[in-house]
Amino acid sequence: MANHLLFIPGPVACAPEVLEAMALPLVDHRGPEFAALLERIVRGLRPIFGTEHDVLLLGSSGSGGLEAAIVNSFSPGDRVLVCPVGVFGRRLAAIATANGLDVDVLDTPLGHAVDPRALAARLADEGTRRYAGILLTHNETSTGVQNDMAALAAAIGAHPATVIVDSVSGLGASEFAMDAWRFDIVVTASQKALAVPPGLAMVAVSPRAFDRMARARAPRFYFDLGKAREFAALGQTPWTPPVSLAFALDVALARYHEAGAAHAFERHARYARAIRAFAQAANVEVFSQPGAHSVTVVAMNVPDGLDAAALRTDLREDHGIVMGGGQAELKGKLLRMGTMGHFSNADVRRGLVALGTVLREHGHAFDYDAALHAAGEELERALTASATR
Ligand SMILES: *Cc1c(COP(=O)(O)O)cnc(C)c1O
């Protein structure tokens, strides 16, 4: 168990320093140490979101942050447009429906990203009942698809809807420019690219979204973002926060900025390219379409005739490598390998050696050495490039 490498797309491997921070003695969450900690965390998060405005911490997983975004922005009966490209996008629609919103869906075939032209066309054709909200997913973890958020922002243009973005498995791993893209609420969570244990949601909120909250009538109490903002101004949270997770996030953010965001972007992209290069050379189809590839998770089709559950069991039992499977209608059809977490090139190589070995044992025909060589070239190429910079 101690030697297991988690390649699932969250929770992820954390740096020892981050885990050690969880063991520190607690502090008064209404005292000066916590206020200073909260301020440091918000200062560290702002550039990652690409915002100069409020970032609120909630004691919850990512889904709680998404629910908070929705219940603080709308009233029952409001019409919203959801643009799902997989399971997590559909969860956004489910949260909206559960809160009495009138949900319209812009459909996209699985494996594809949202087509900005289709979004623009839908907005141009919304009729007299205008959308109060547009709900987007930055990175769809179930299909390994990443949307082009700059292009979607451009497609939305000056539409007055409150734009909410699930960037739970995206933020930190690639460029994000919330203010420039005019997004209203962006949500992420601790256990993905920021590589902290699960239990903290981070919600960035635009001034416009706060203005609109006073009018939103969806029920809320624990997830009242207006209250969270009032307490944030005092260096606190309304309810007892997961203090130990805040310690861990603080350390993770310091490490993130010490290496630099560019390093994090390059590393995730490098690992994702290496995994895709392996797949291509190993006759394993990548599920996401060209141009729509995620940098944080690679979804691969399980080769015909192979049993996804048995592959995953052998990876875990024989090699200590833990990968994700498919969700919902993709159950049994995908293997998902994440790139988020405290990984080195050697760890990624170890994961791919295990995958290659297990695929071979299960009778999949491919050139094992060529597949590992293809992955190795991607891993080395970026290292050489950065070494000469
Ligand atoms: C992980 C994830 C979530 C949140 O899941 P929780 O289990 O509630 O933290 C939401 N959206 C995406 C895209 C995710 O990857």
PDBQT file of the ligand as one rigid body, heavy atoms in Angstrom, charges set to zero:
ROOT
HETATM    1  C1  LIG A 401     -13.103  15.714  -9.158  1.00  0.00    +0.000 C 
HETATM    2  C2  LIG A 401     -14.023  16.590  -9.934  1.00  0.00    +0.000 A 
HETATM    3  C3  LIG A 401     -15.134  17.236  -9.353  1.00  0.00    +0.000 A 
HETATM    4  C4  LIG A 401     -15.462  17.211  -7.905  1.00  0.00    +0.000 C 
HETATM    5  O1  LIG A 401     -15.556  16.023  -7.334  1.00  0.00    +0.000 OA
HETATM    6  P1  LIG A 401     -15.565  15.916  -5.735  1.00  0.00    +0.000 P 
HETATM    7  O2  LIG A 401     -15.485  14.446  -5.556  1.00  0.00    +0.000 OA
HETATM    8  O3  LIG A 401     -16.806  16.516  -5.249  1.00  0.00    +0.000 OA
HETATM    9  O4  LIG A 401     -14.348  16.665  -5.249  1.00  0.00    +0.000 OA
HETATM   10  C5  LIG A 401     -15.882  18.065 -10.132  1.00  0.00    +0.000 A 
HETATM   11  N1  LIG A 401     -15.602  18.275 -11.403  1.00  0.00    +0.000 NA
HETATM   12  C6  LIG A 401     -14.553  17.695 -12.010  1.00  0.00    +0.000 A 
HETATM   13  C7  LIG A 401     -14.291  18.006 -13.427  1.00  0.00    +0.000 C 
HETATM   14  C8  LIG A 401     -13.733  16.834 -11.291  1.00  0.00    +0.000 A 
HETATM   15  O5  LIG A 401     -12.689  16.259 -11.874  1.00  0.00    +0.000 OA
ENDROOT
TORSDOF 0
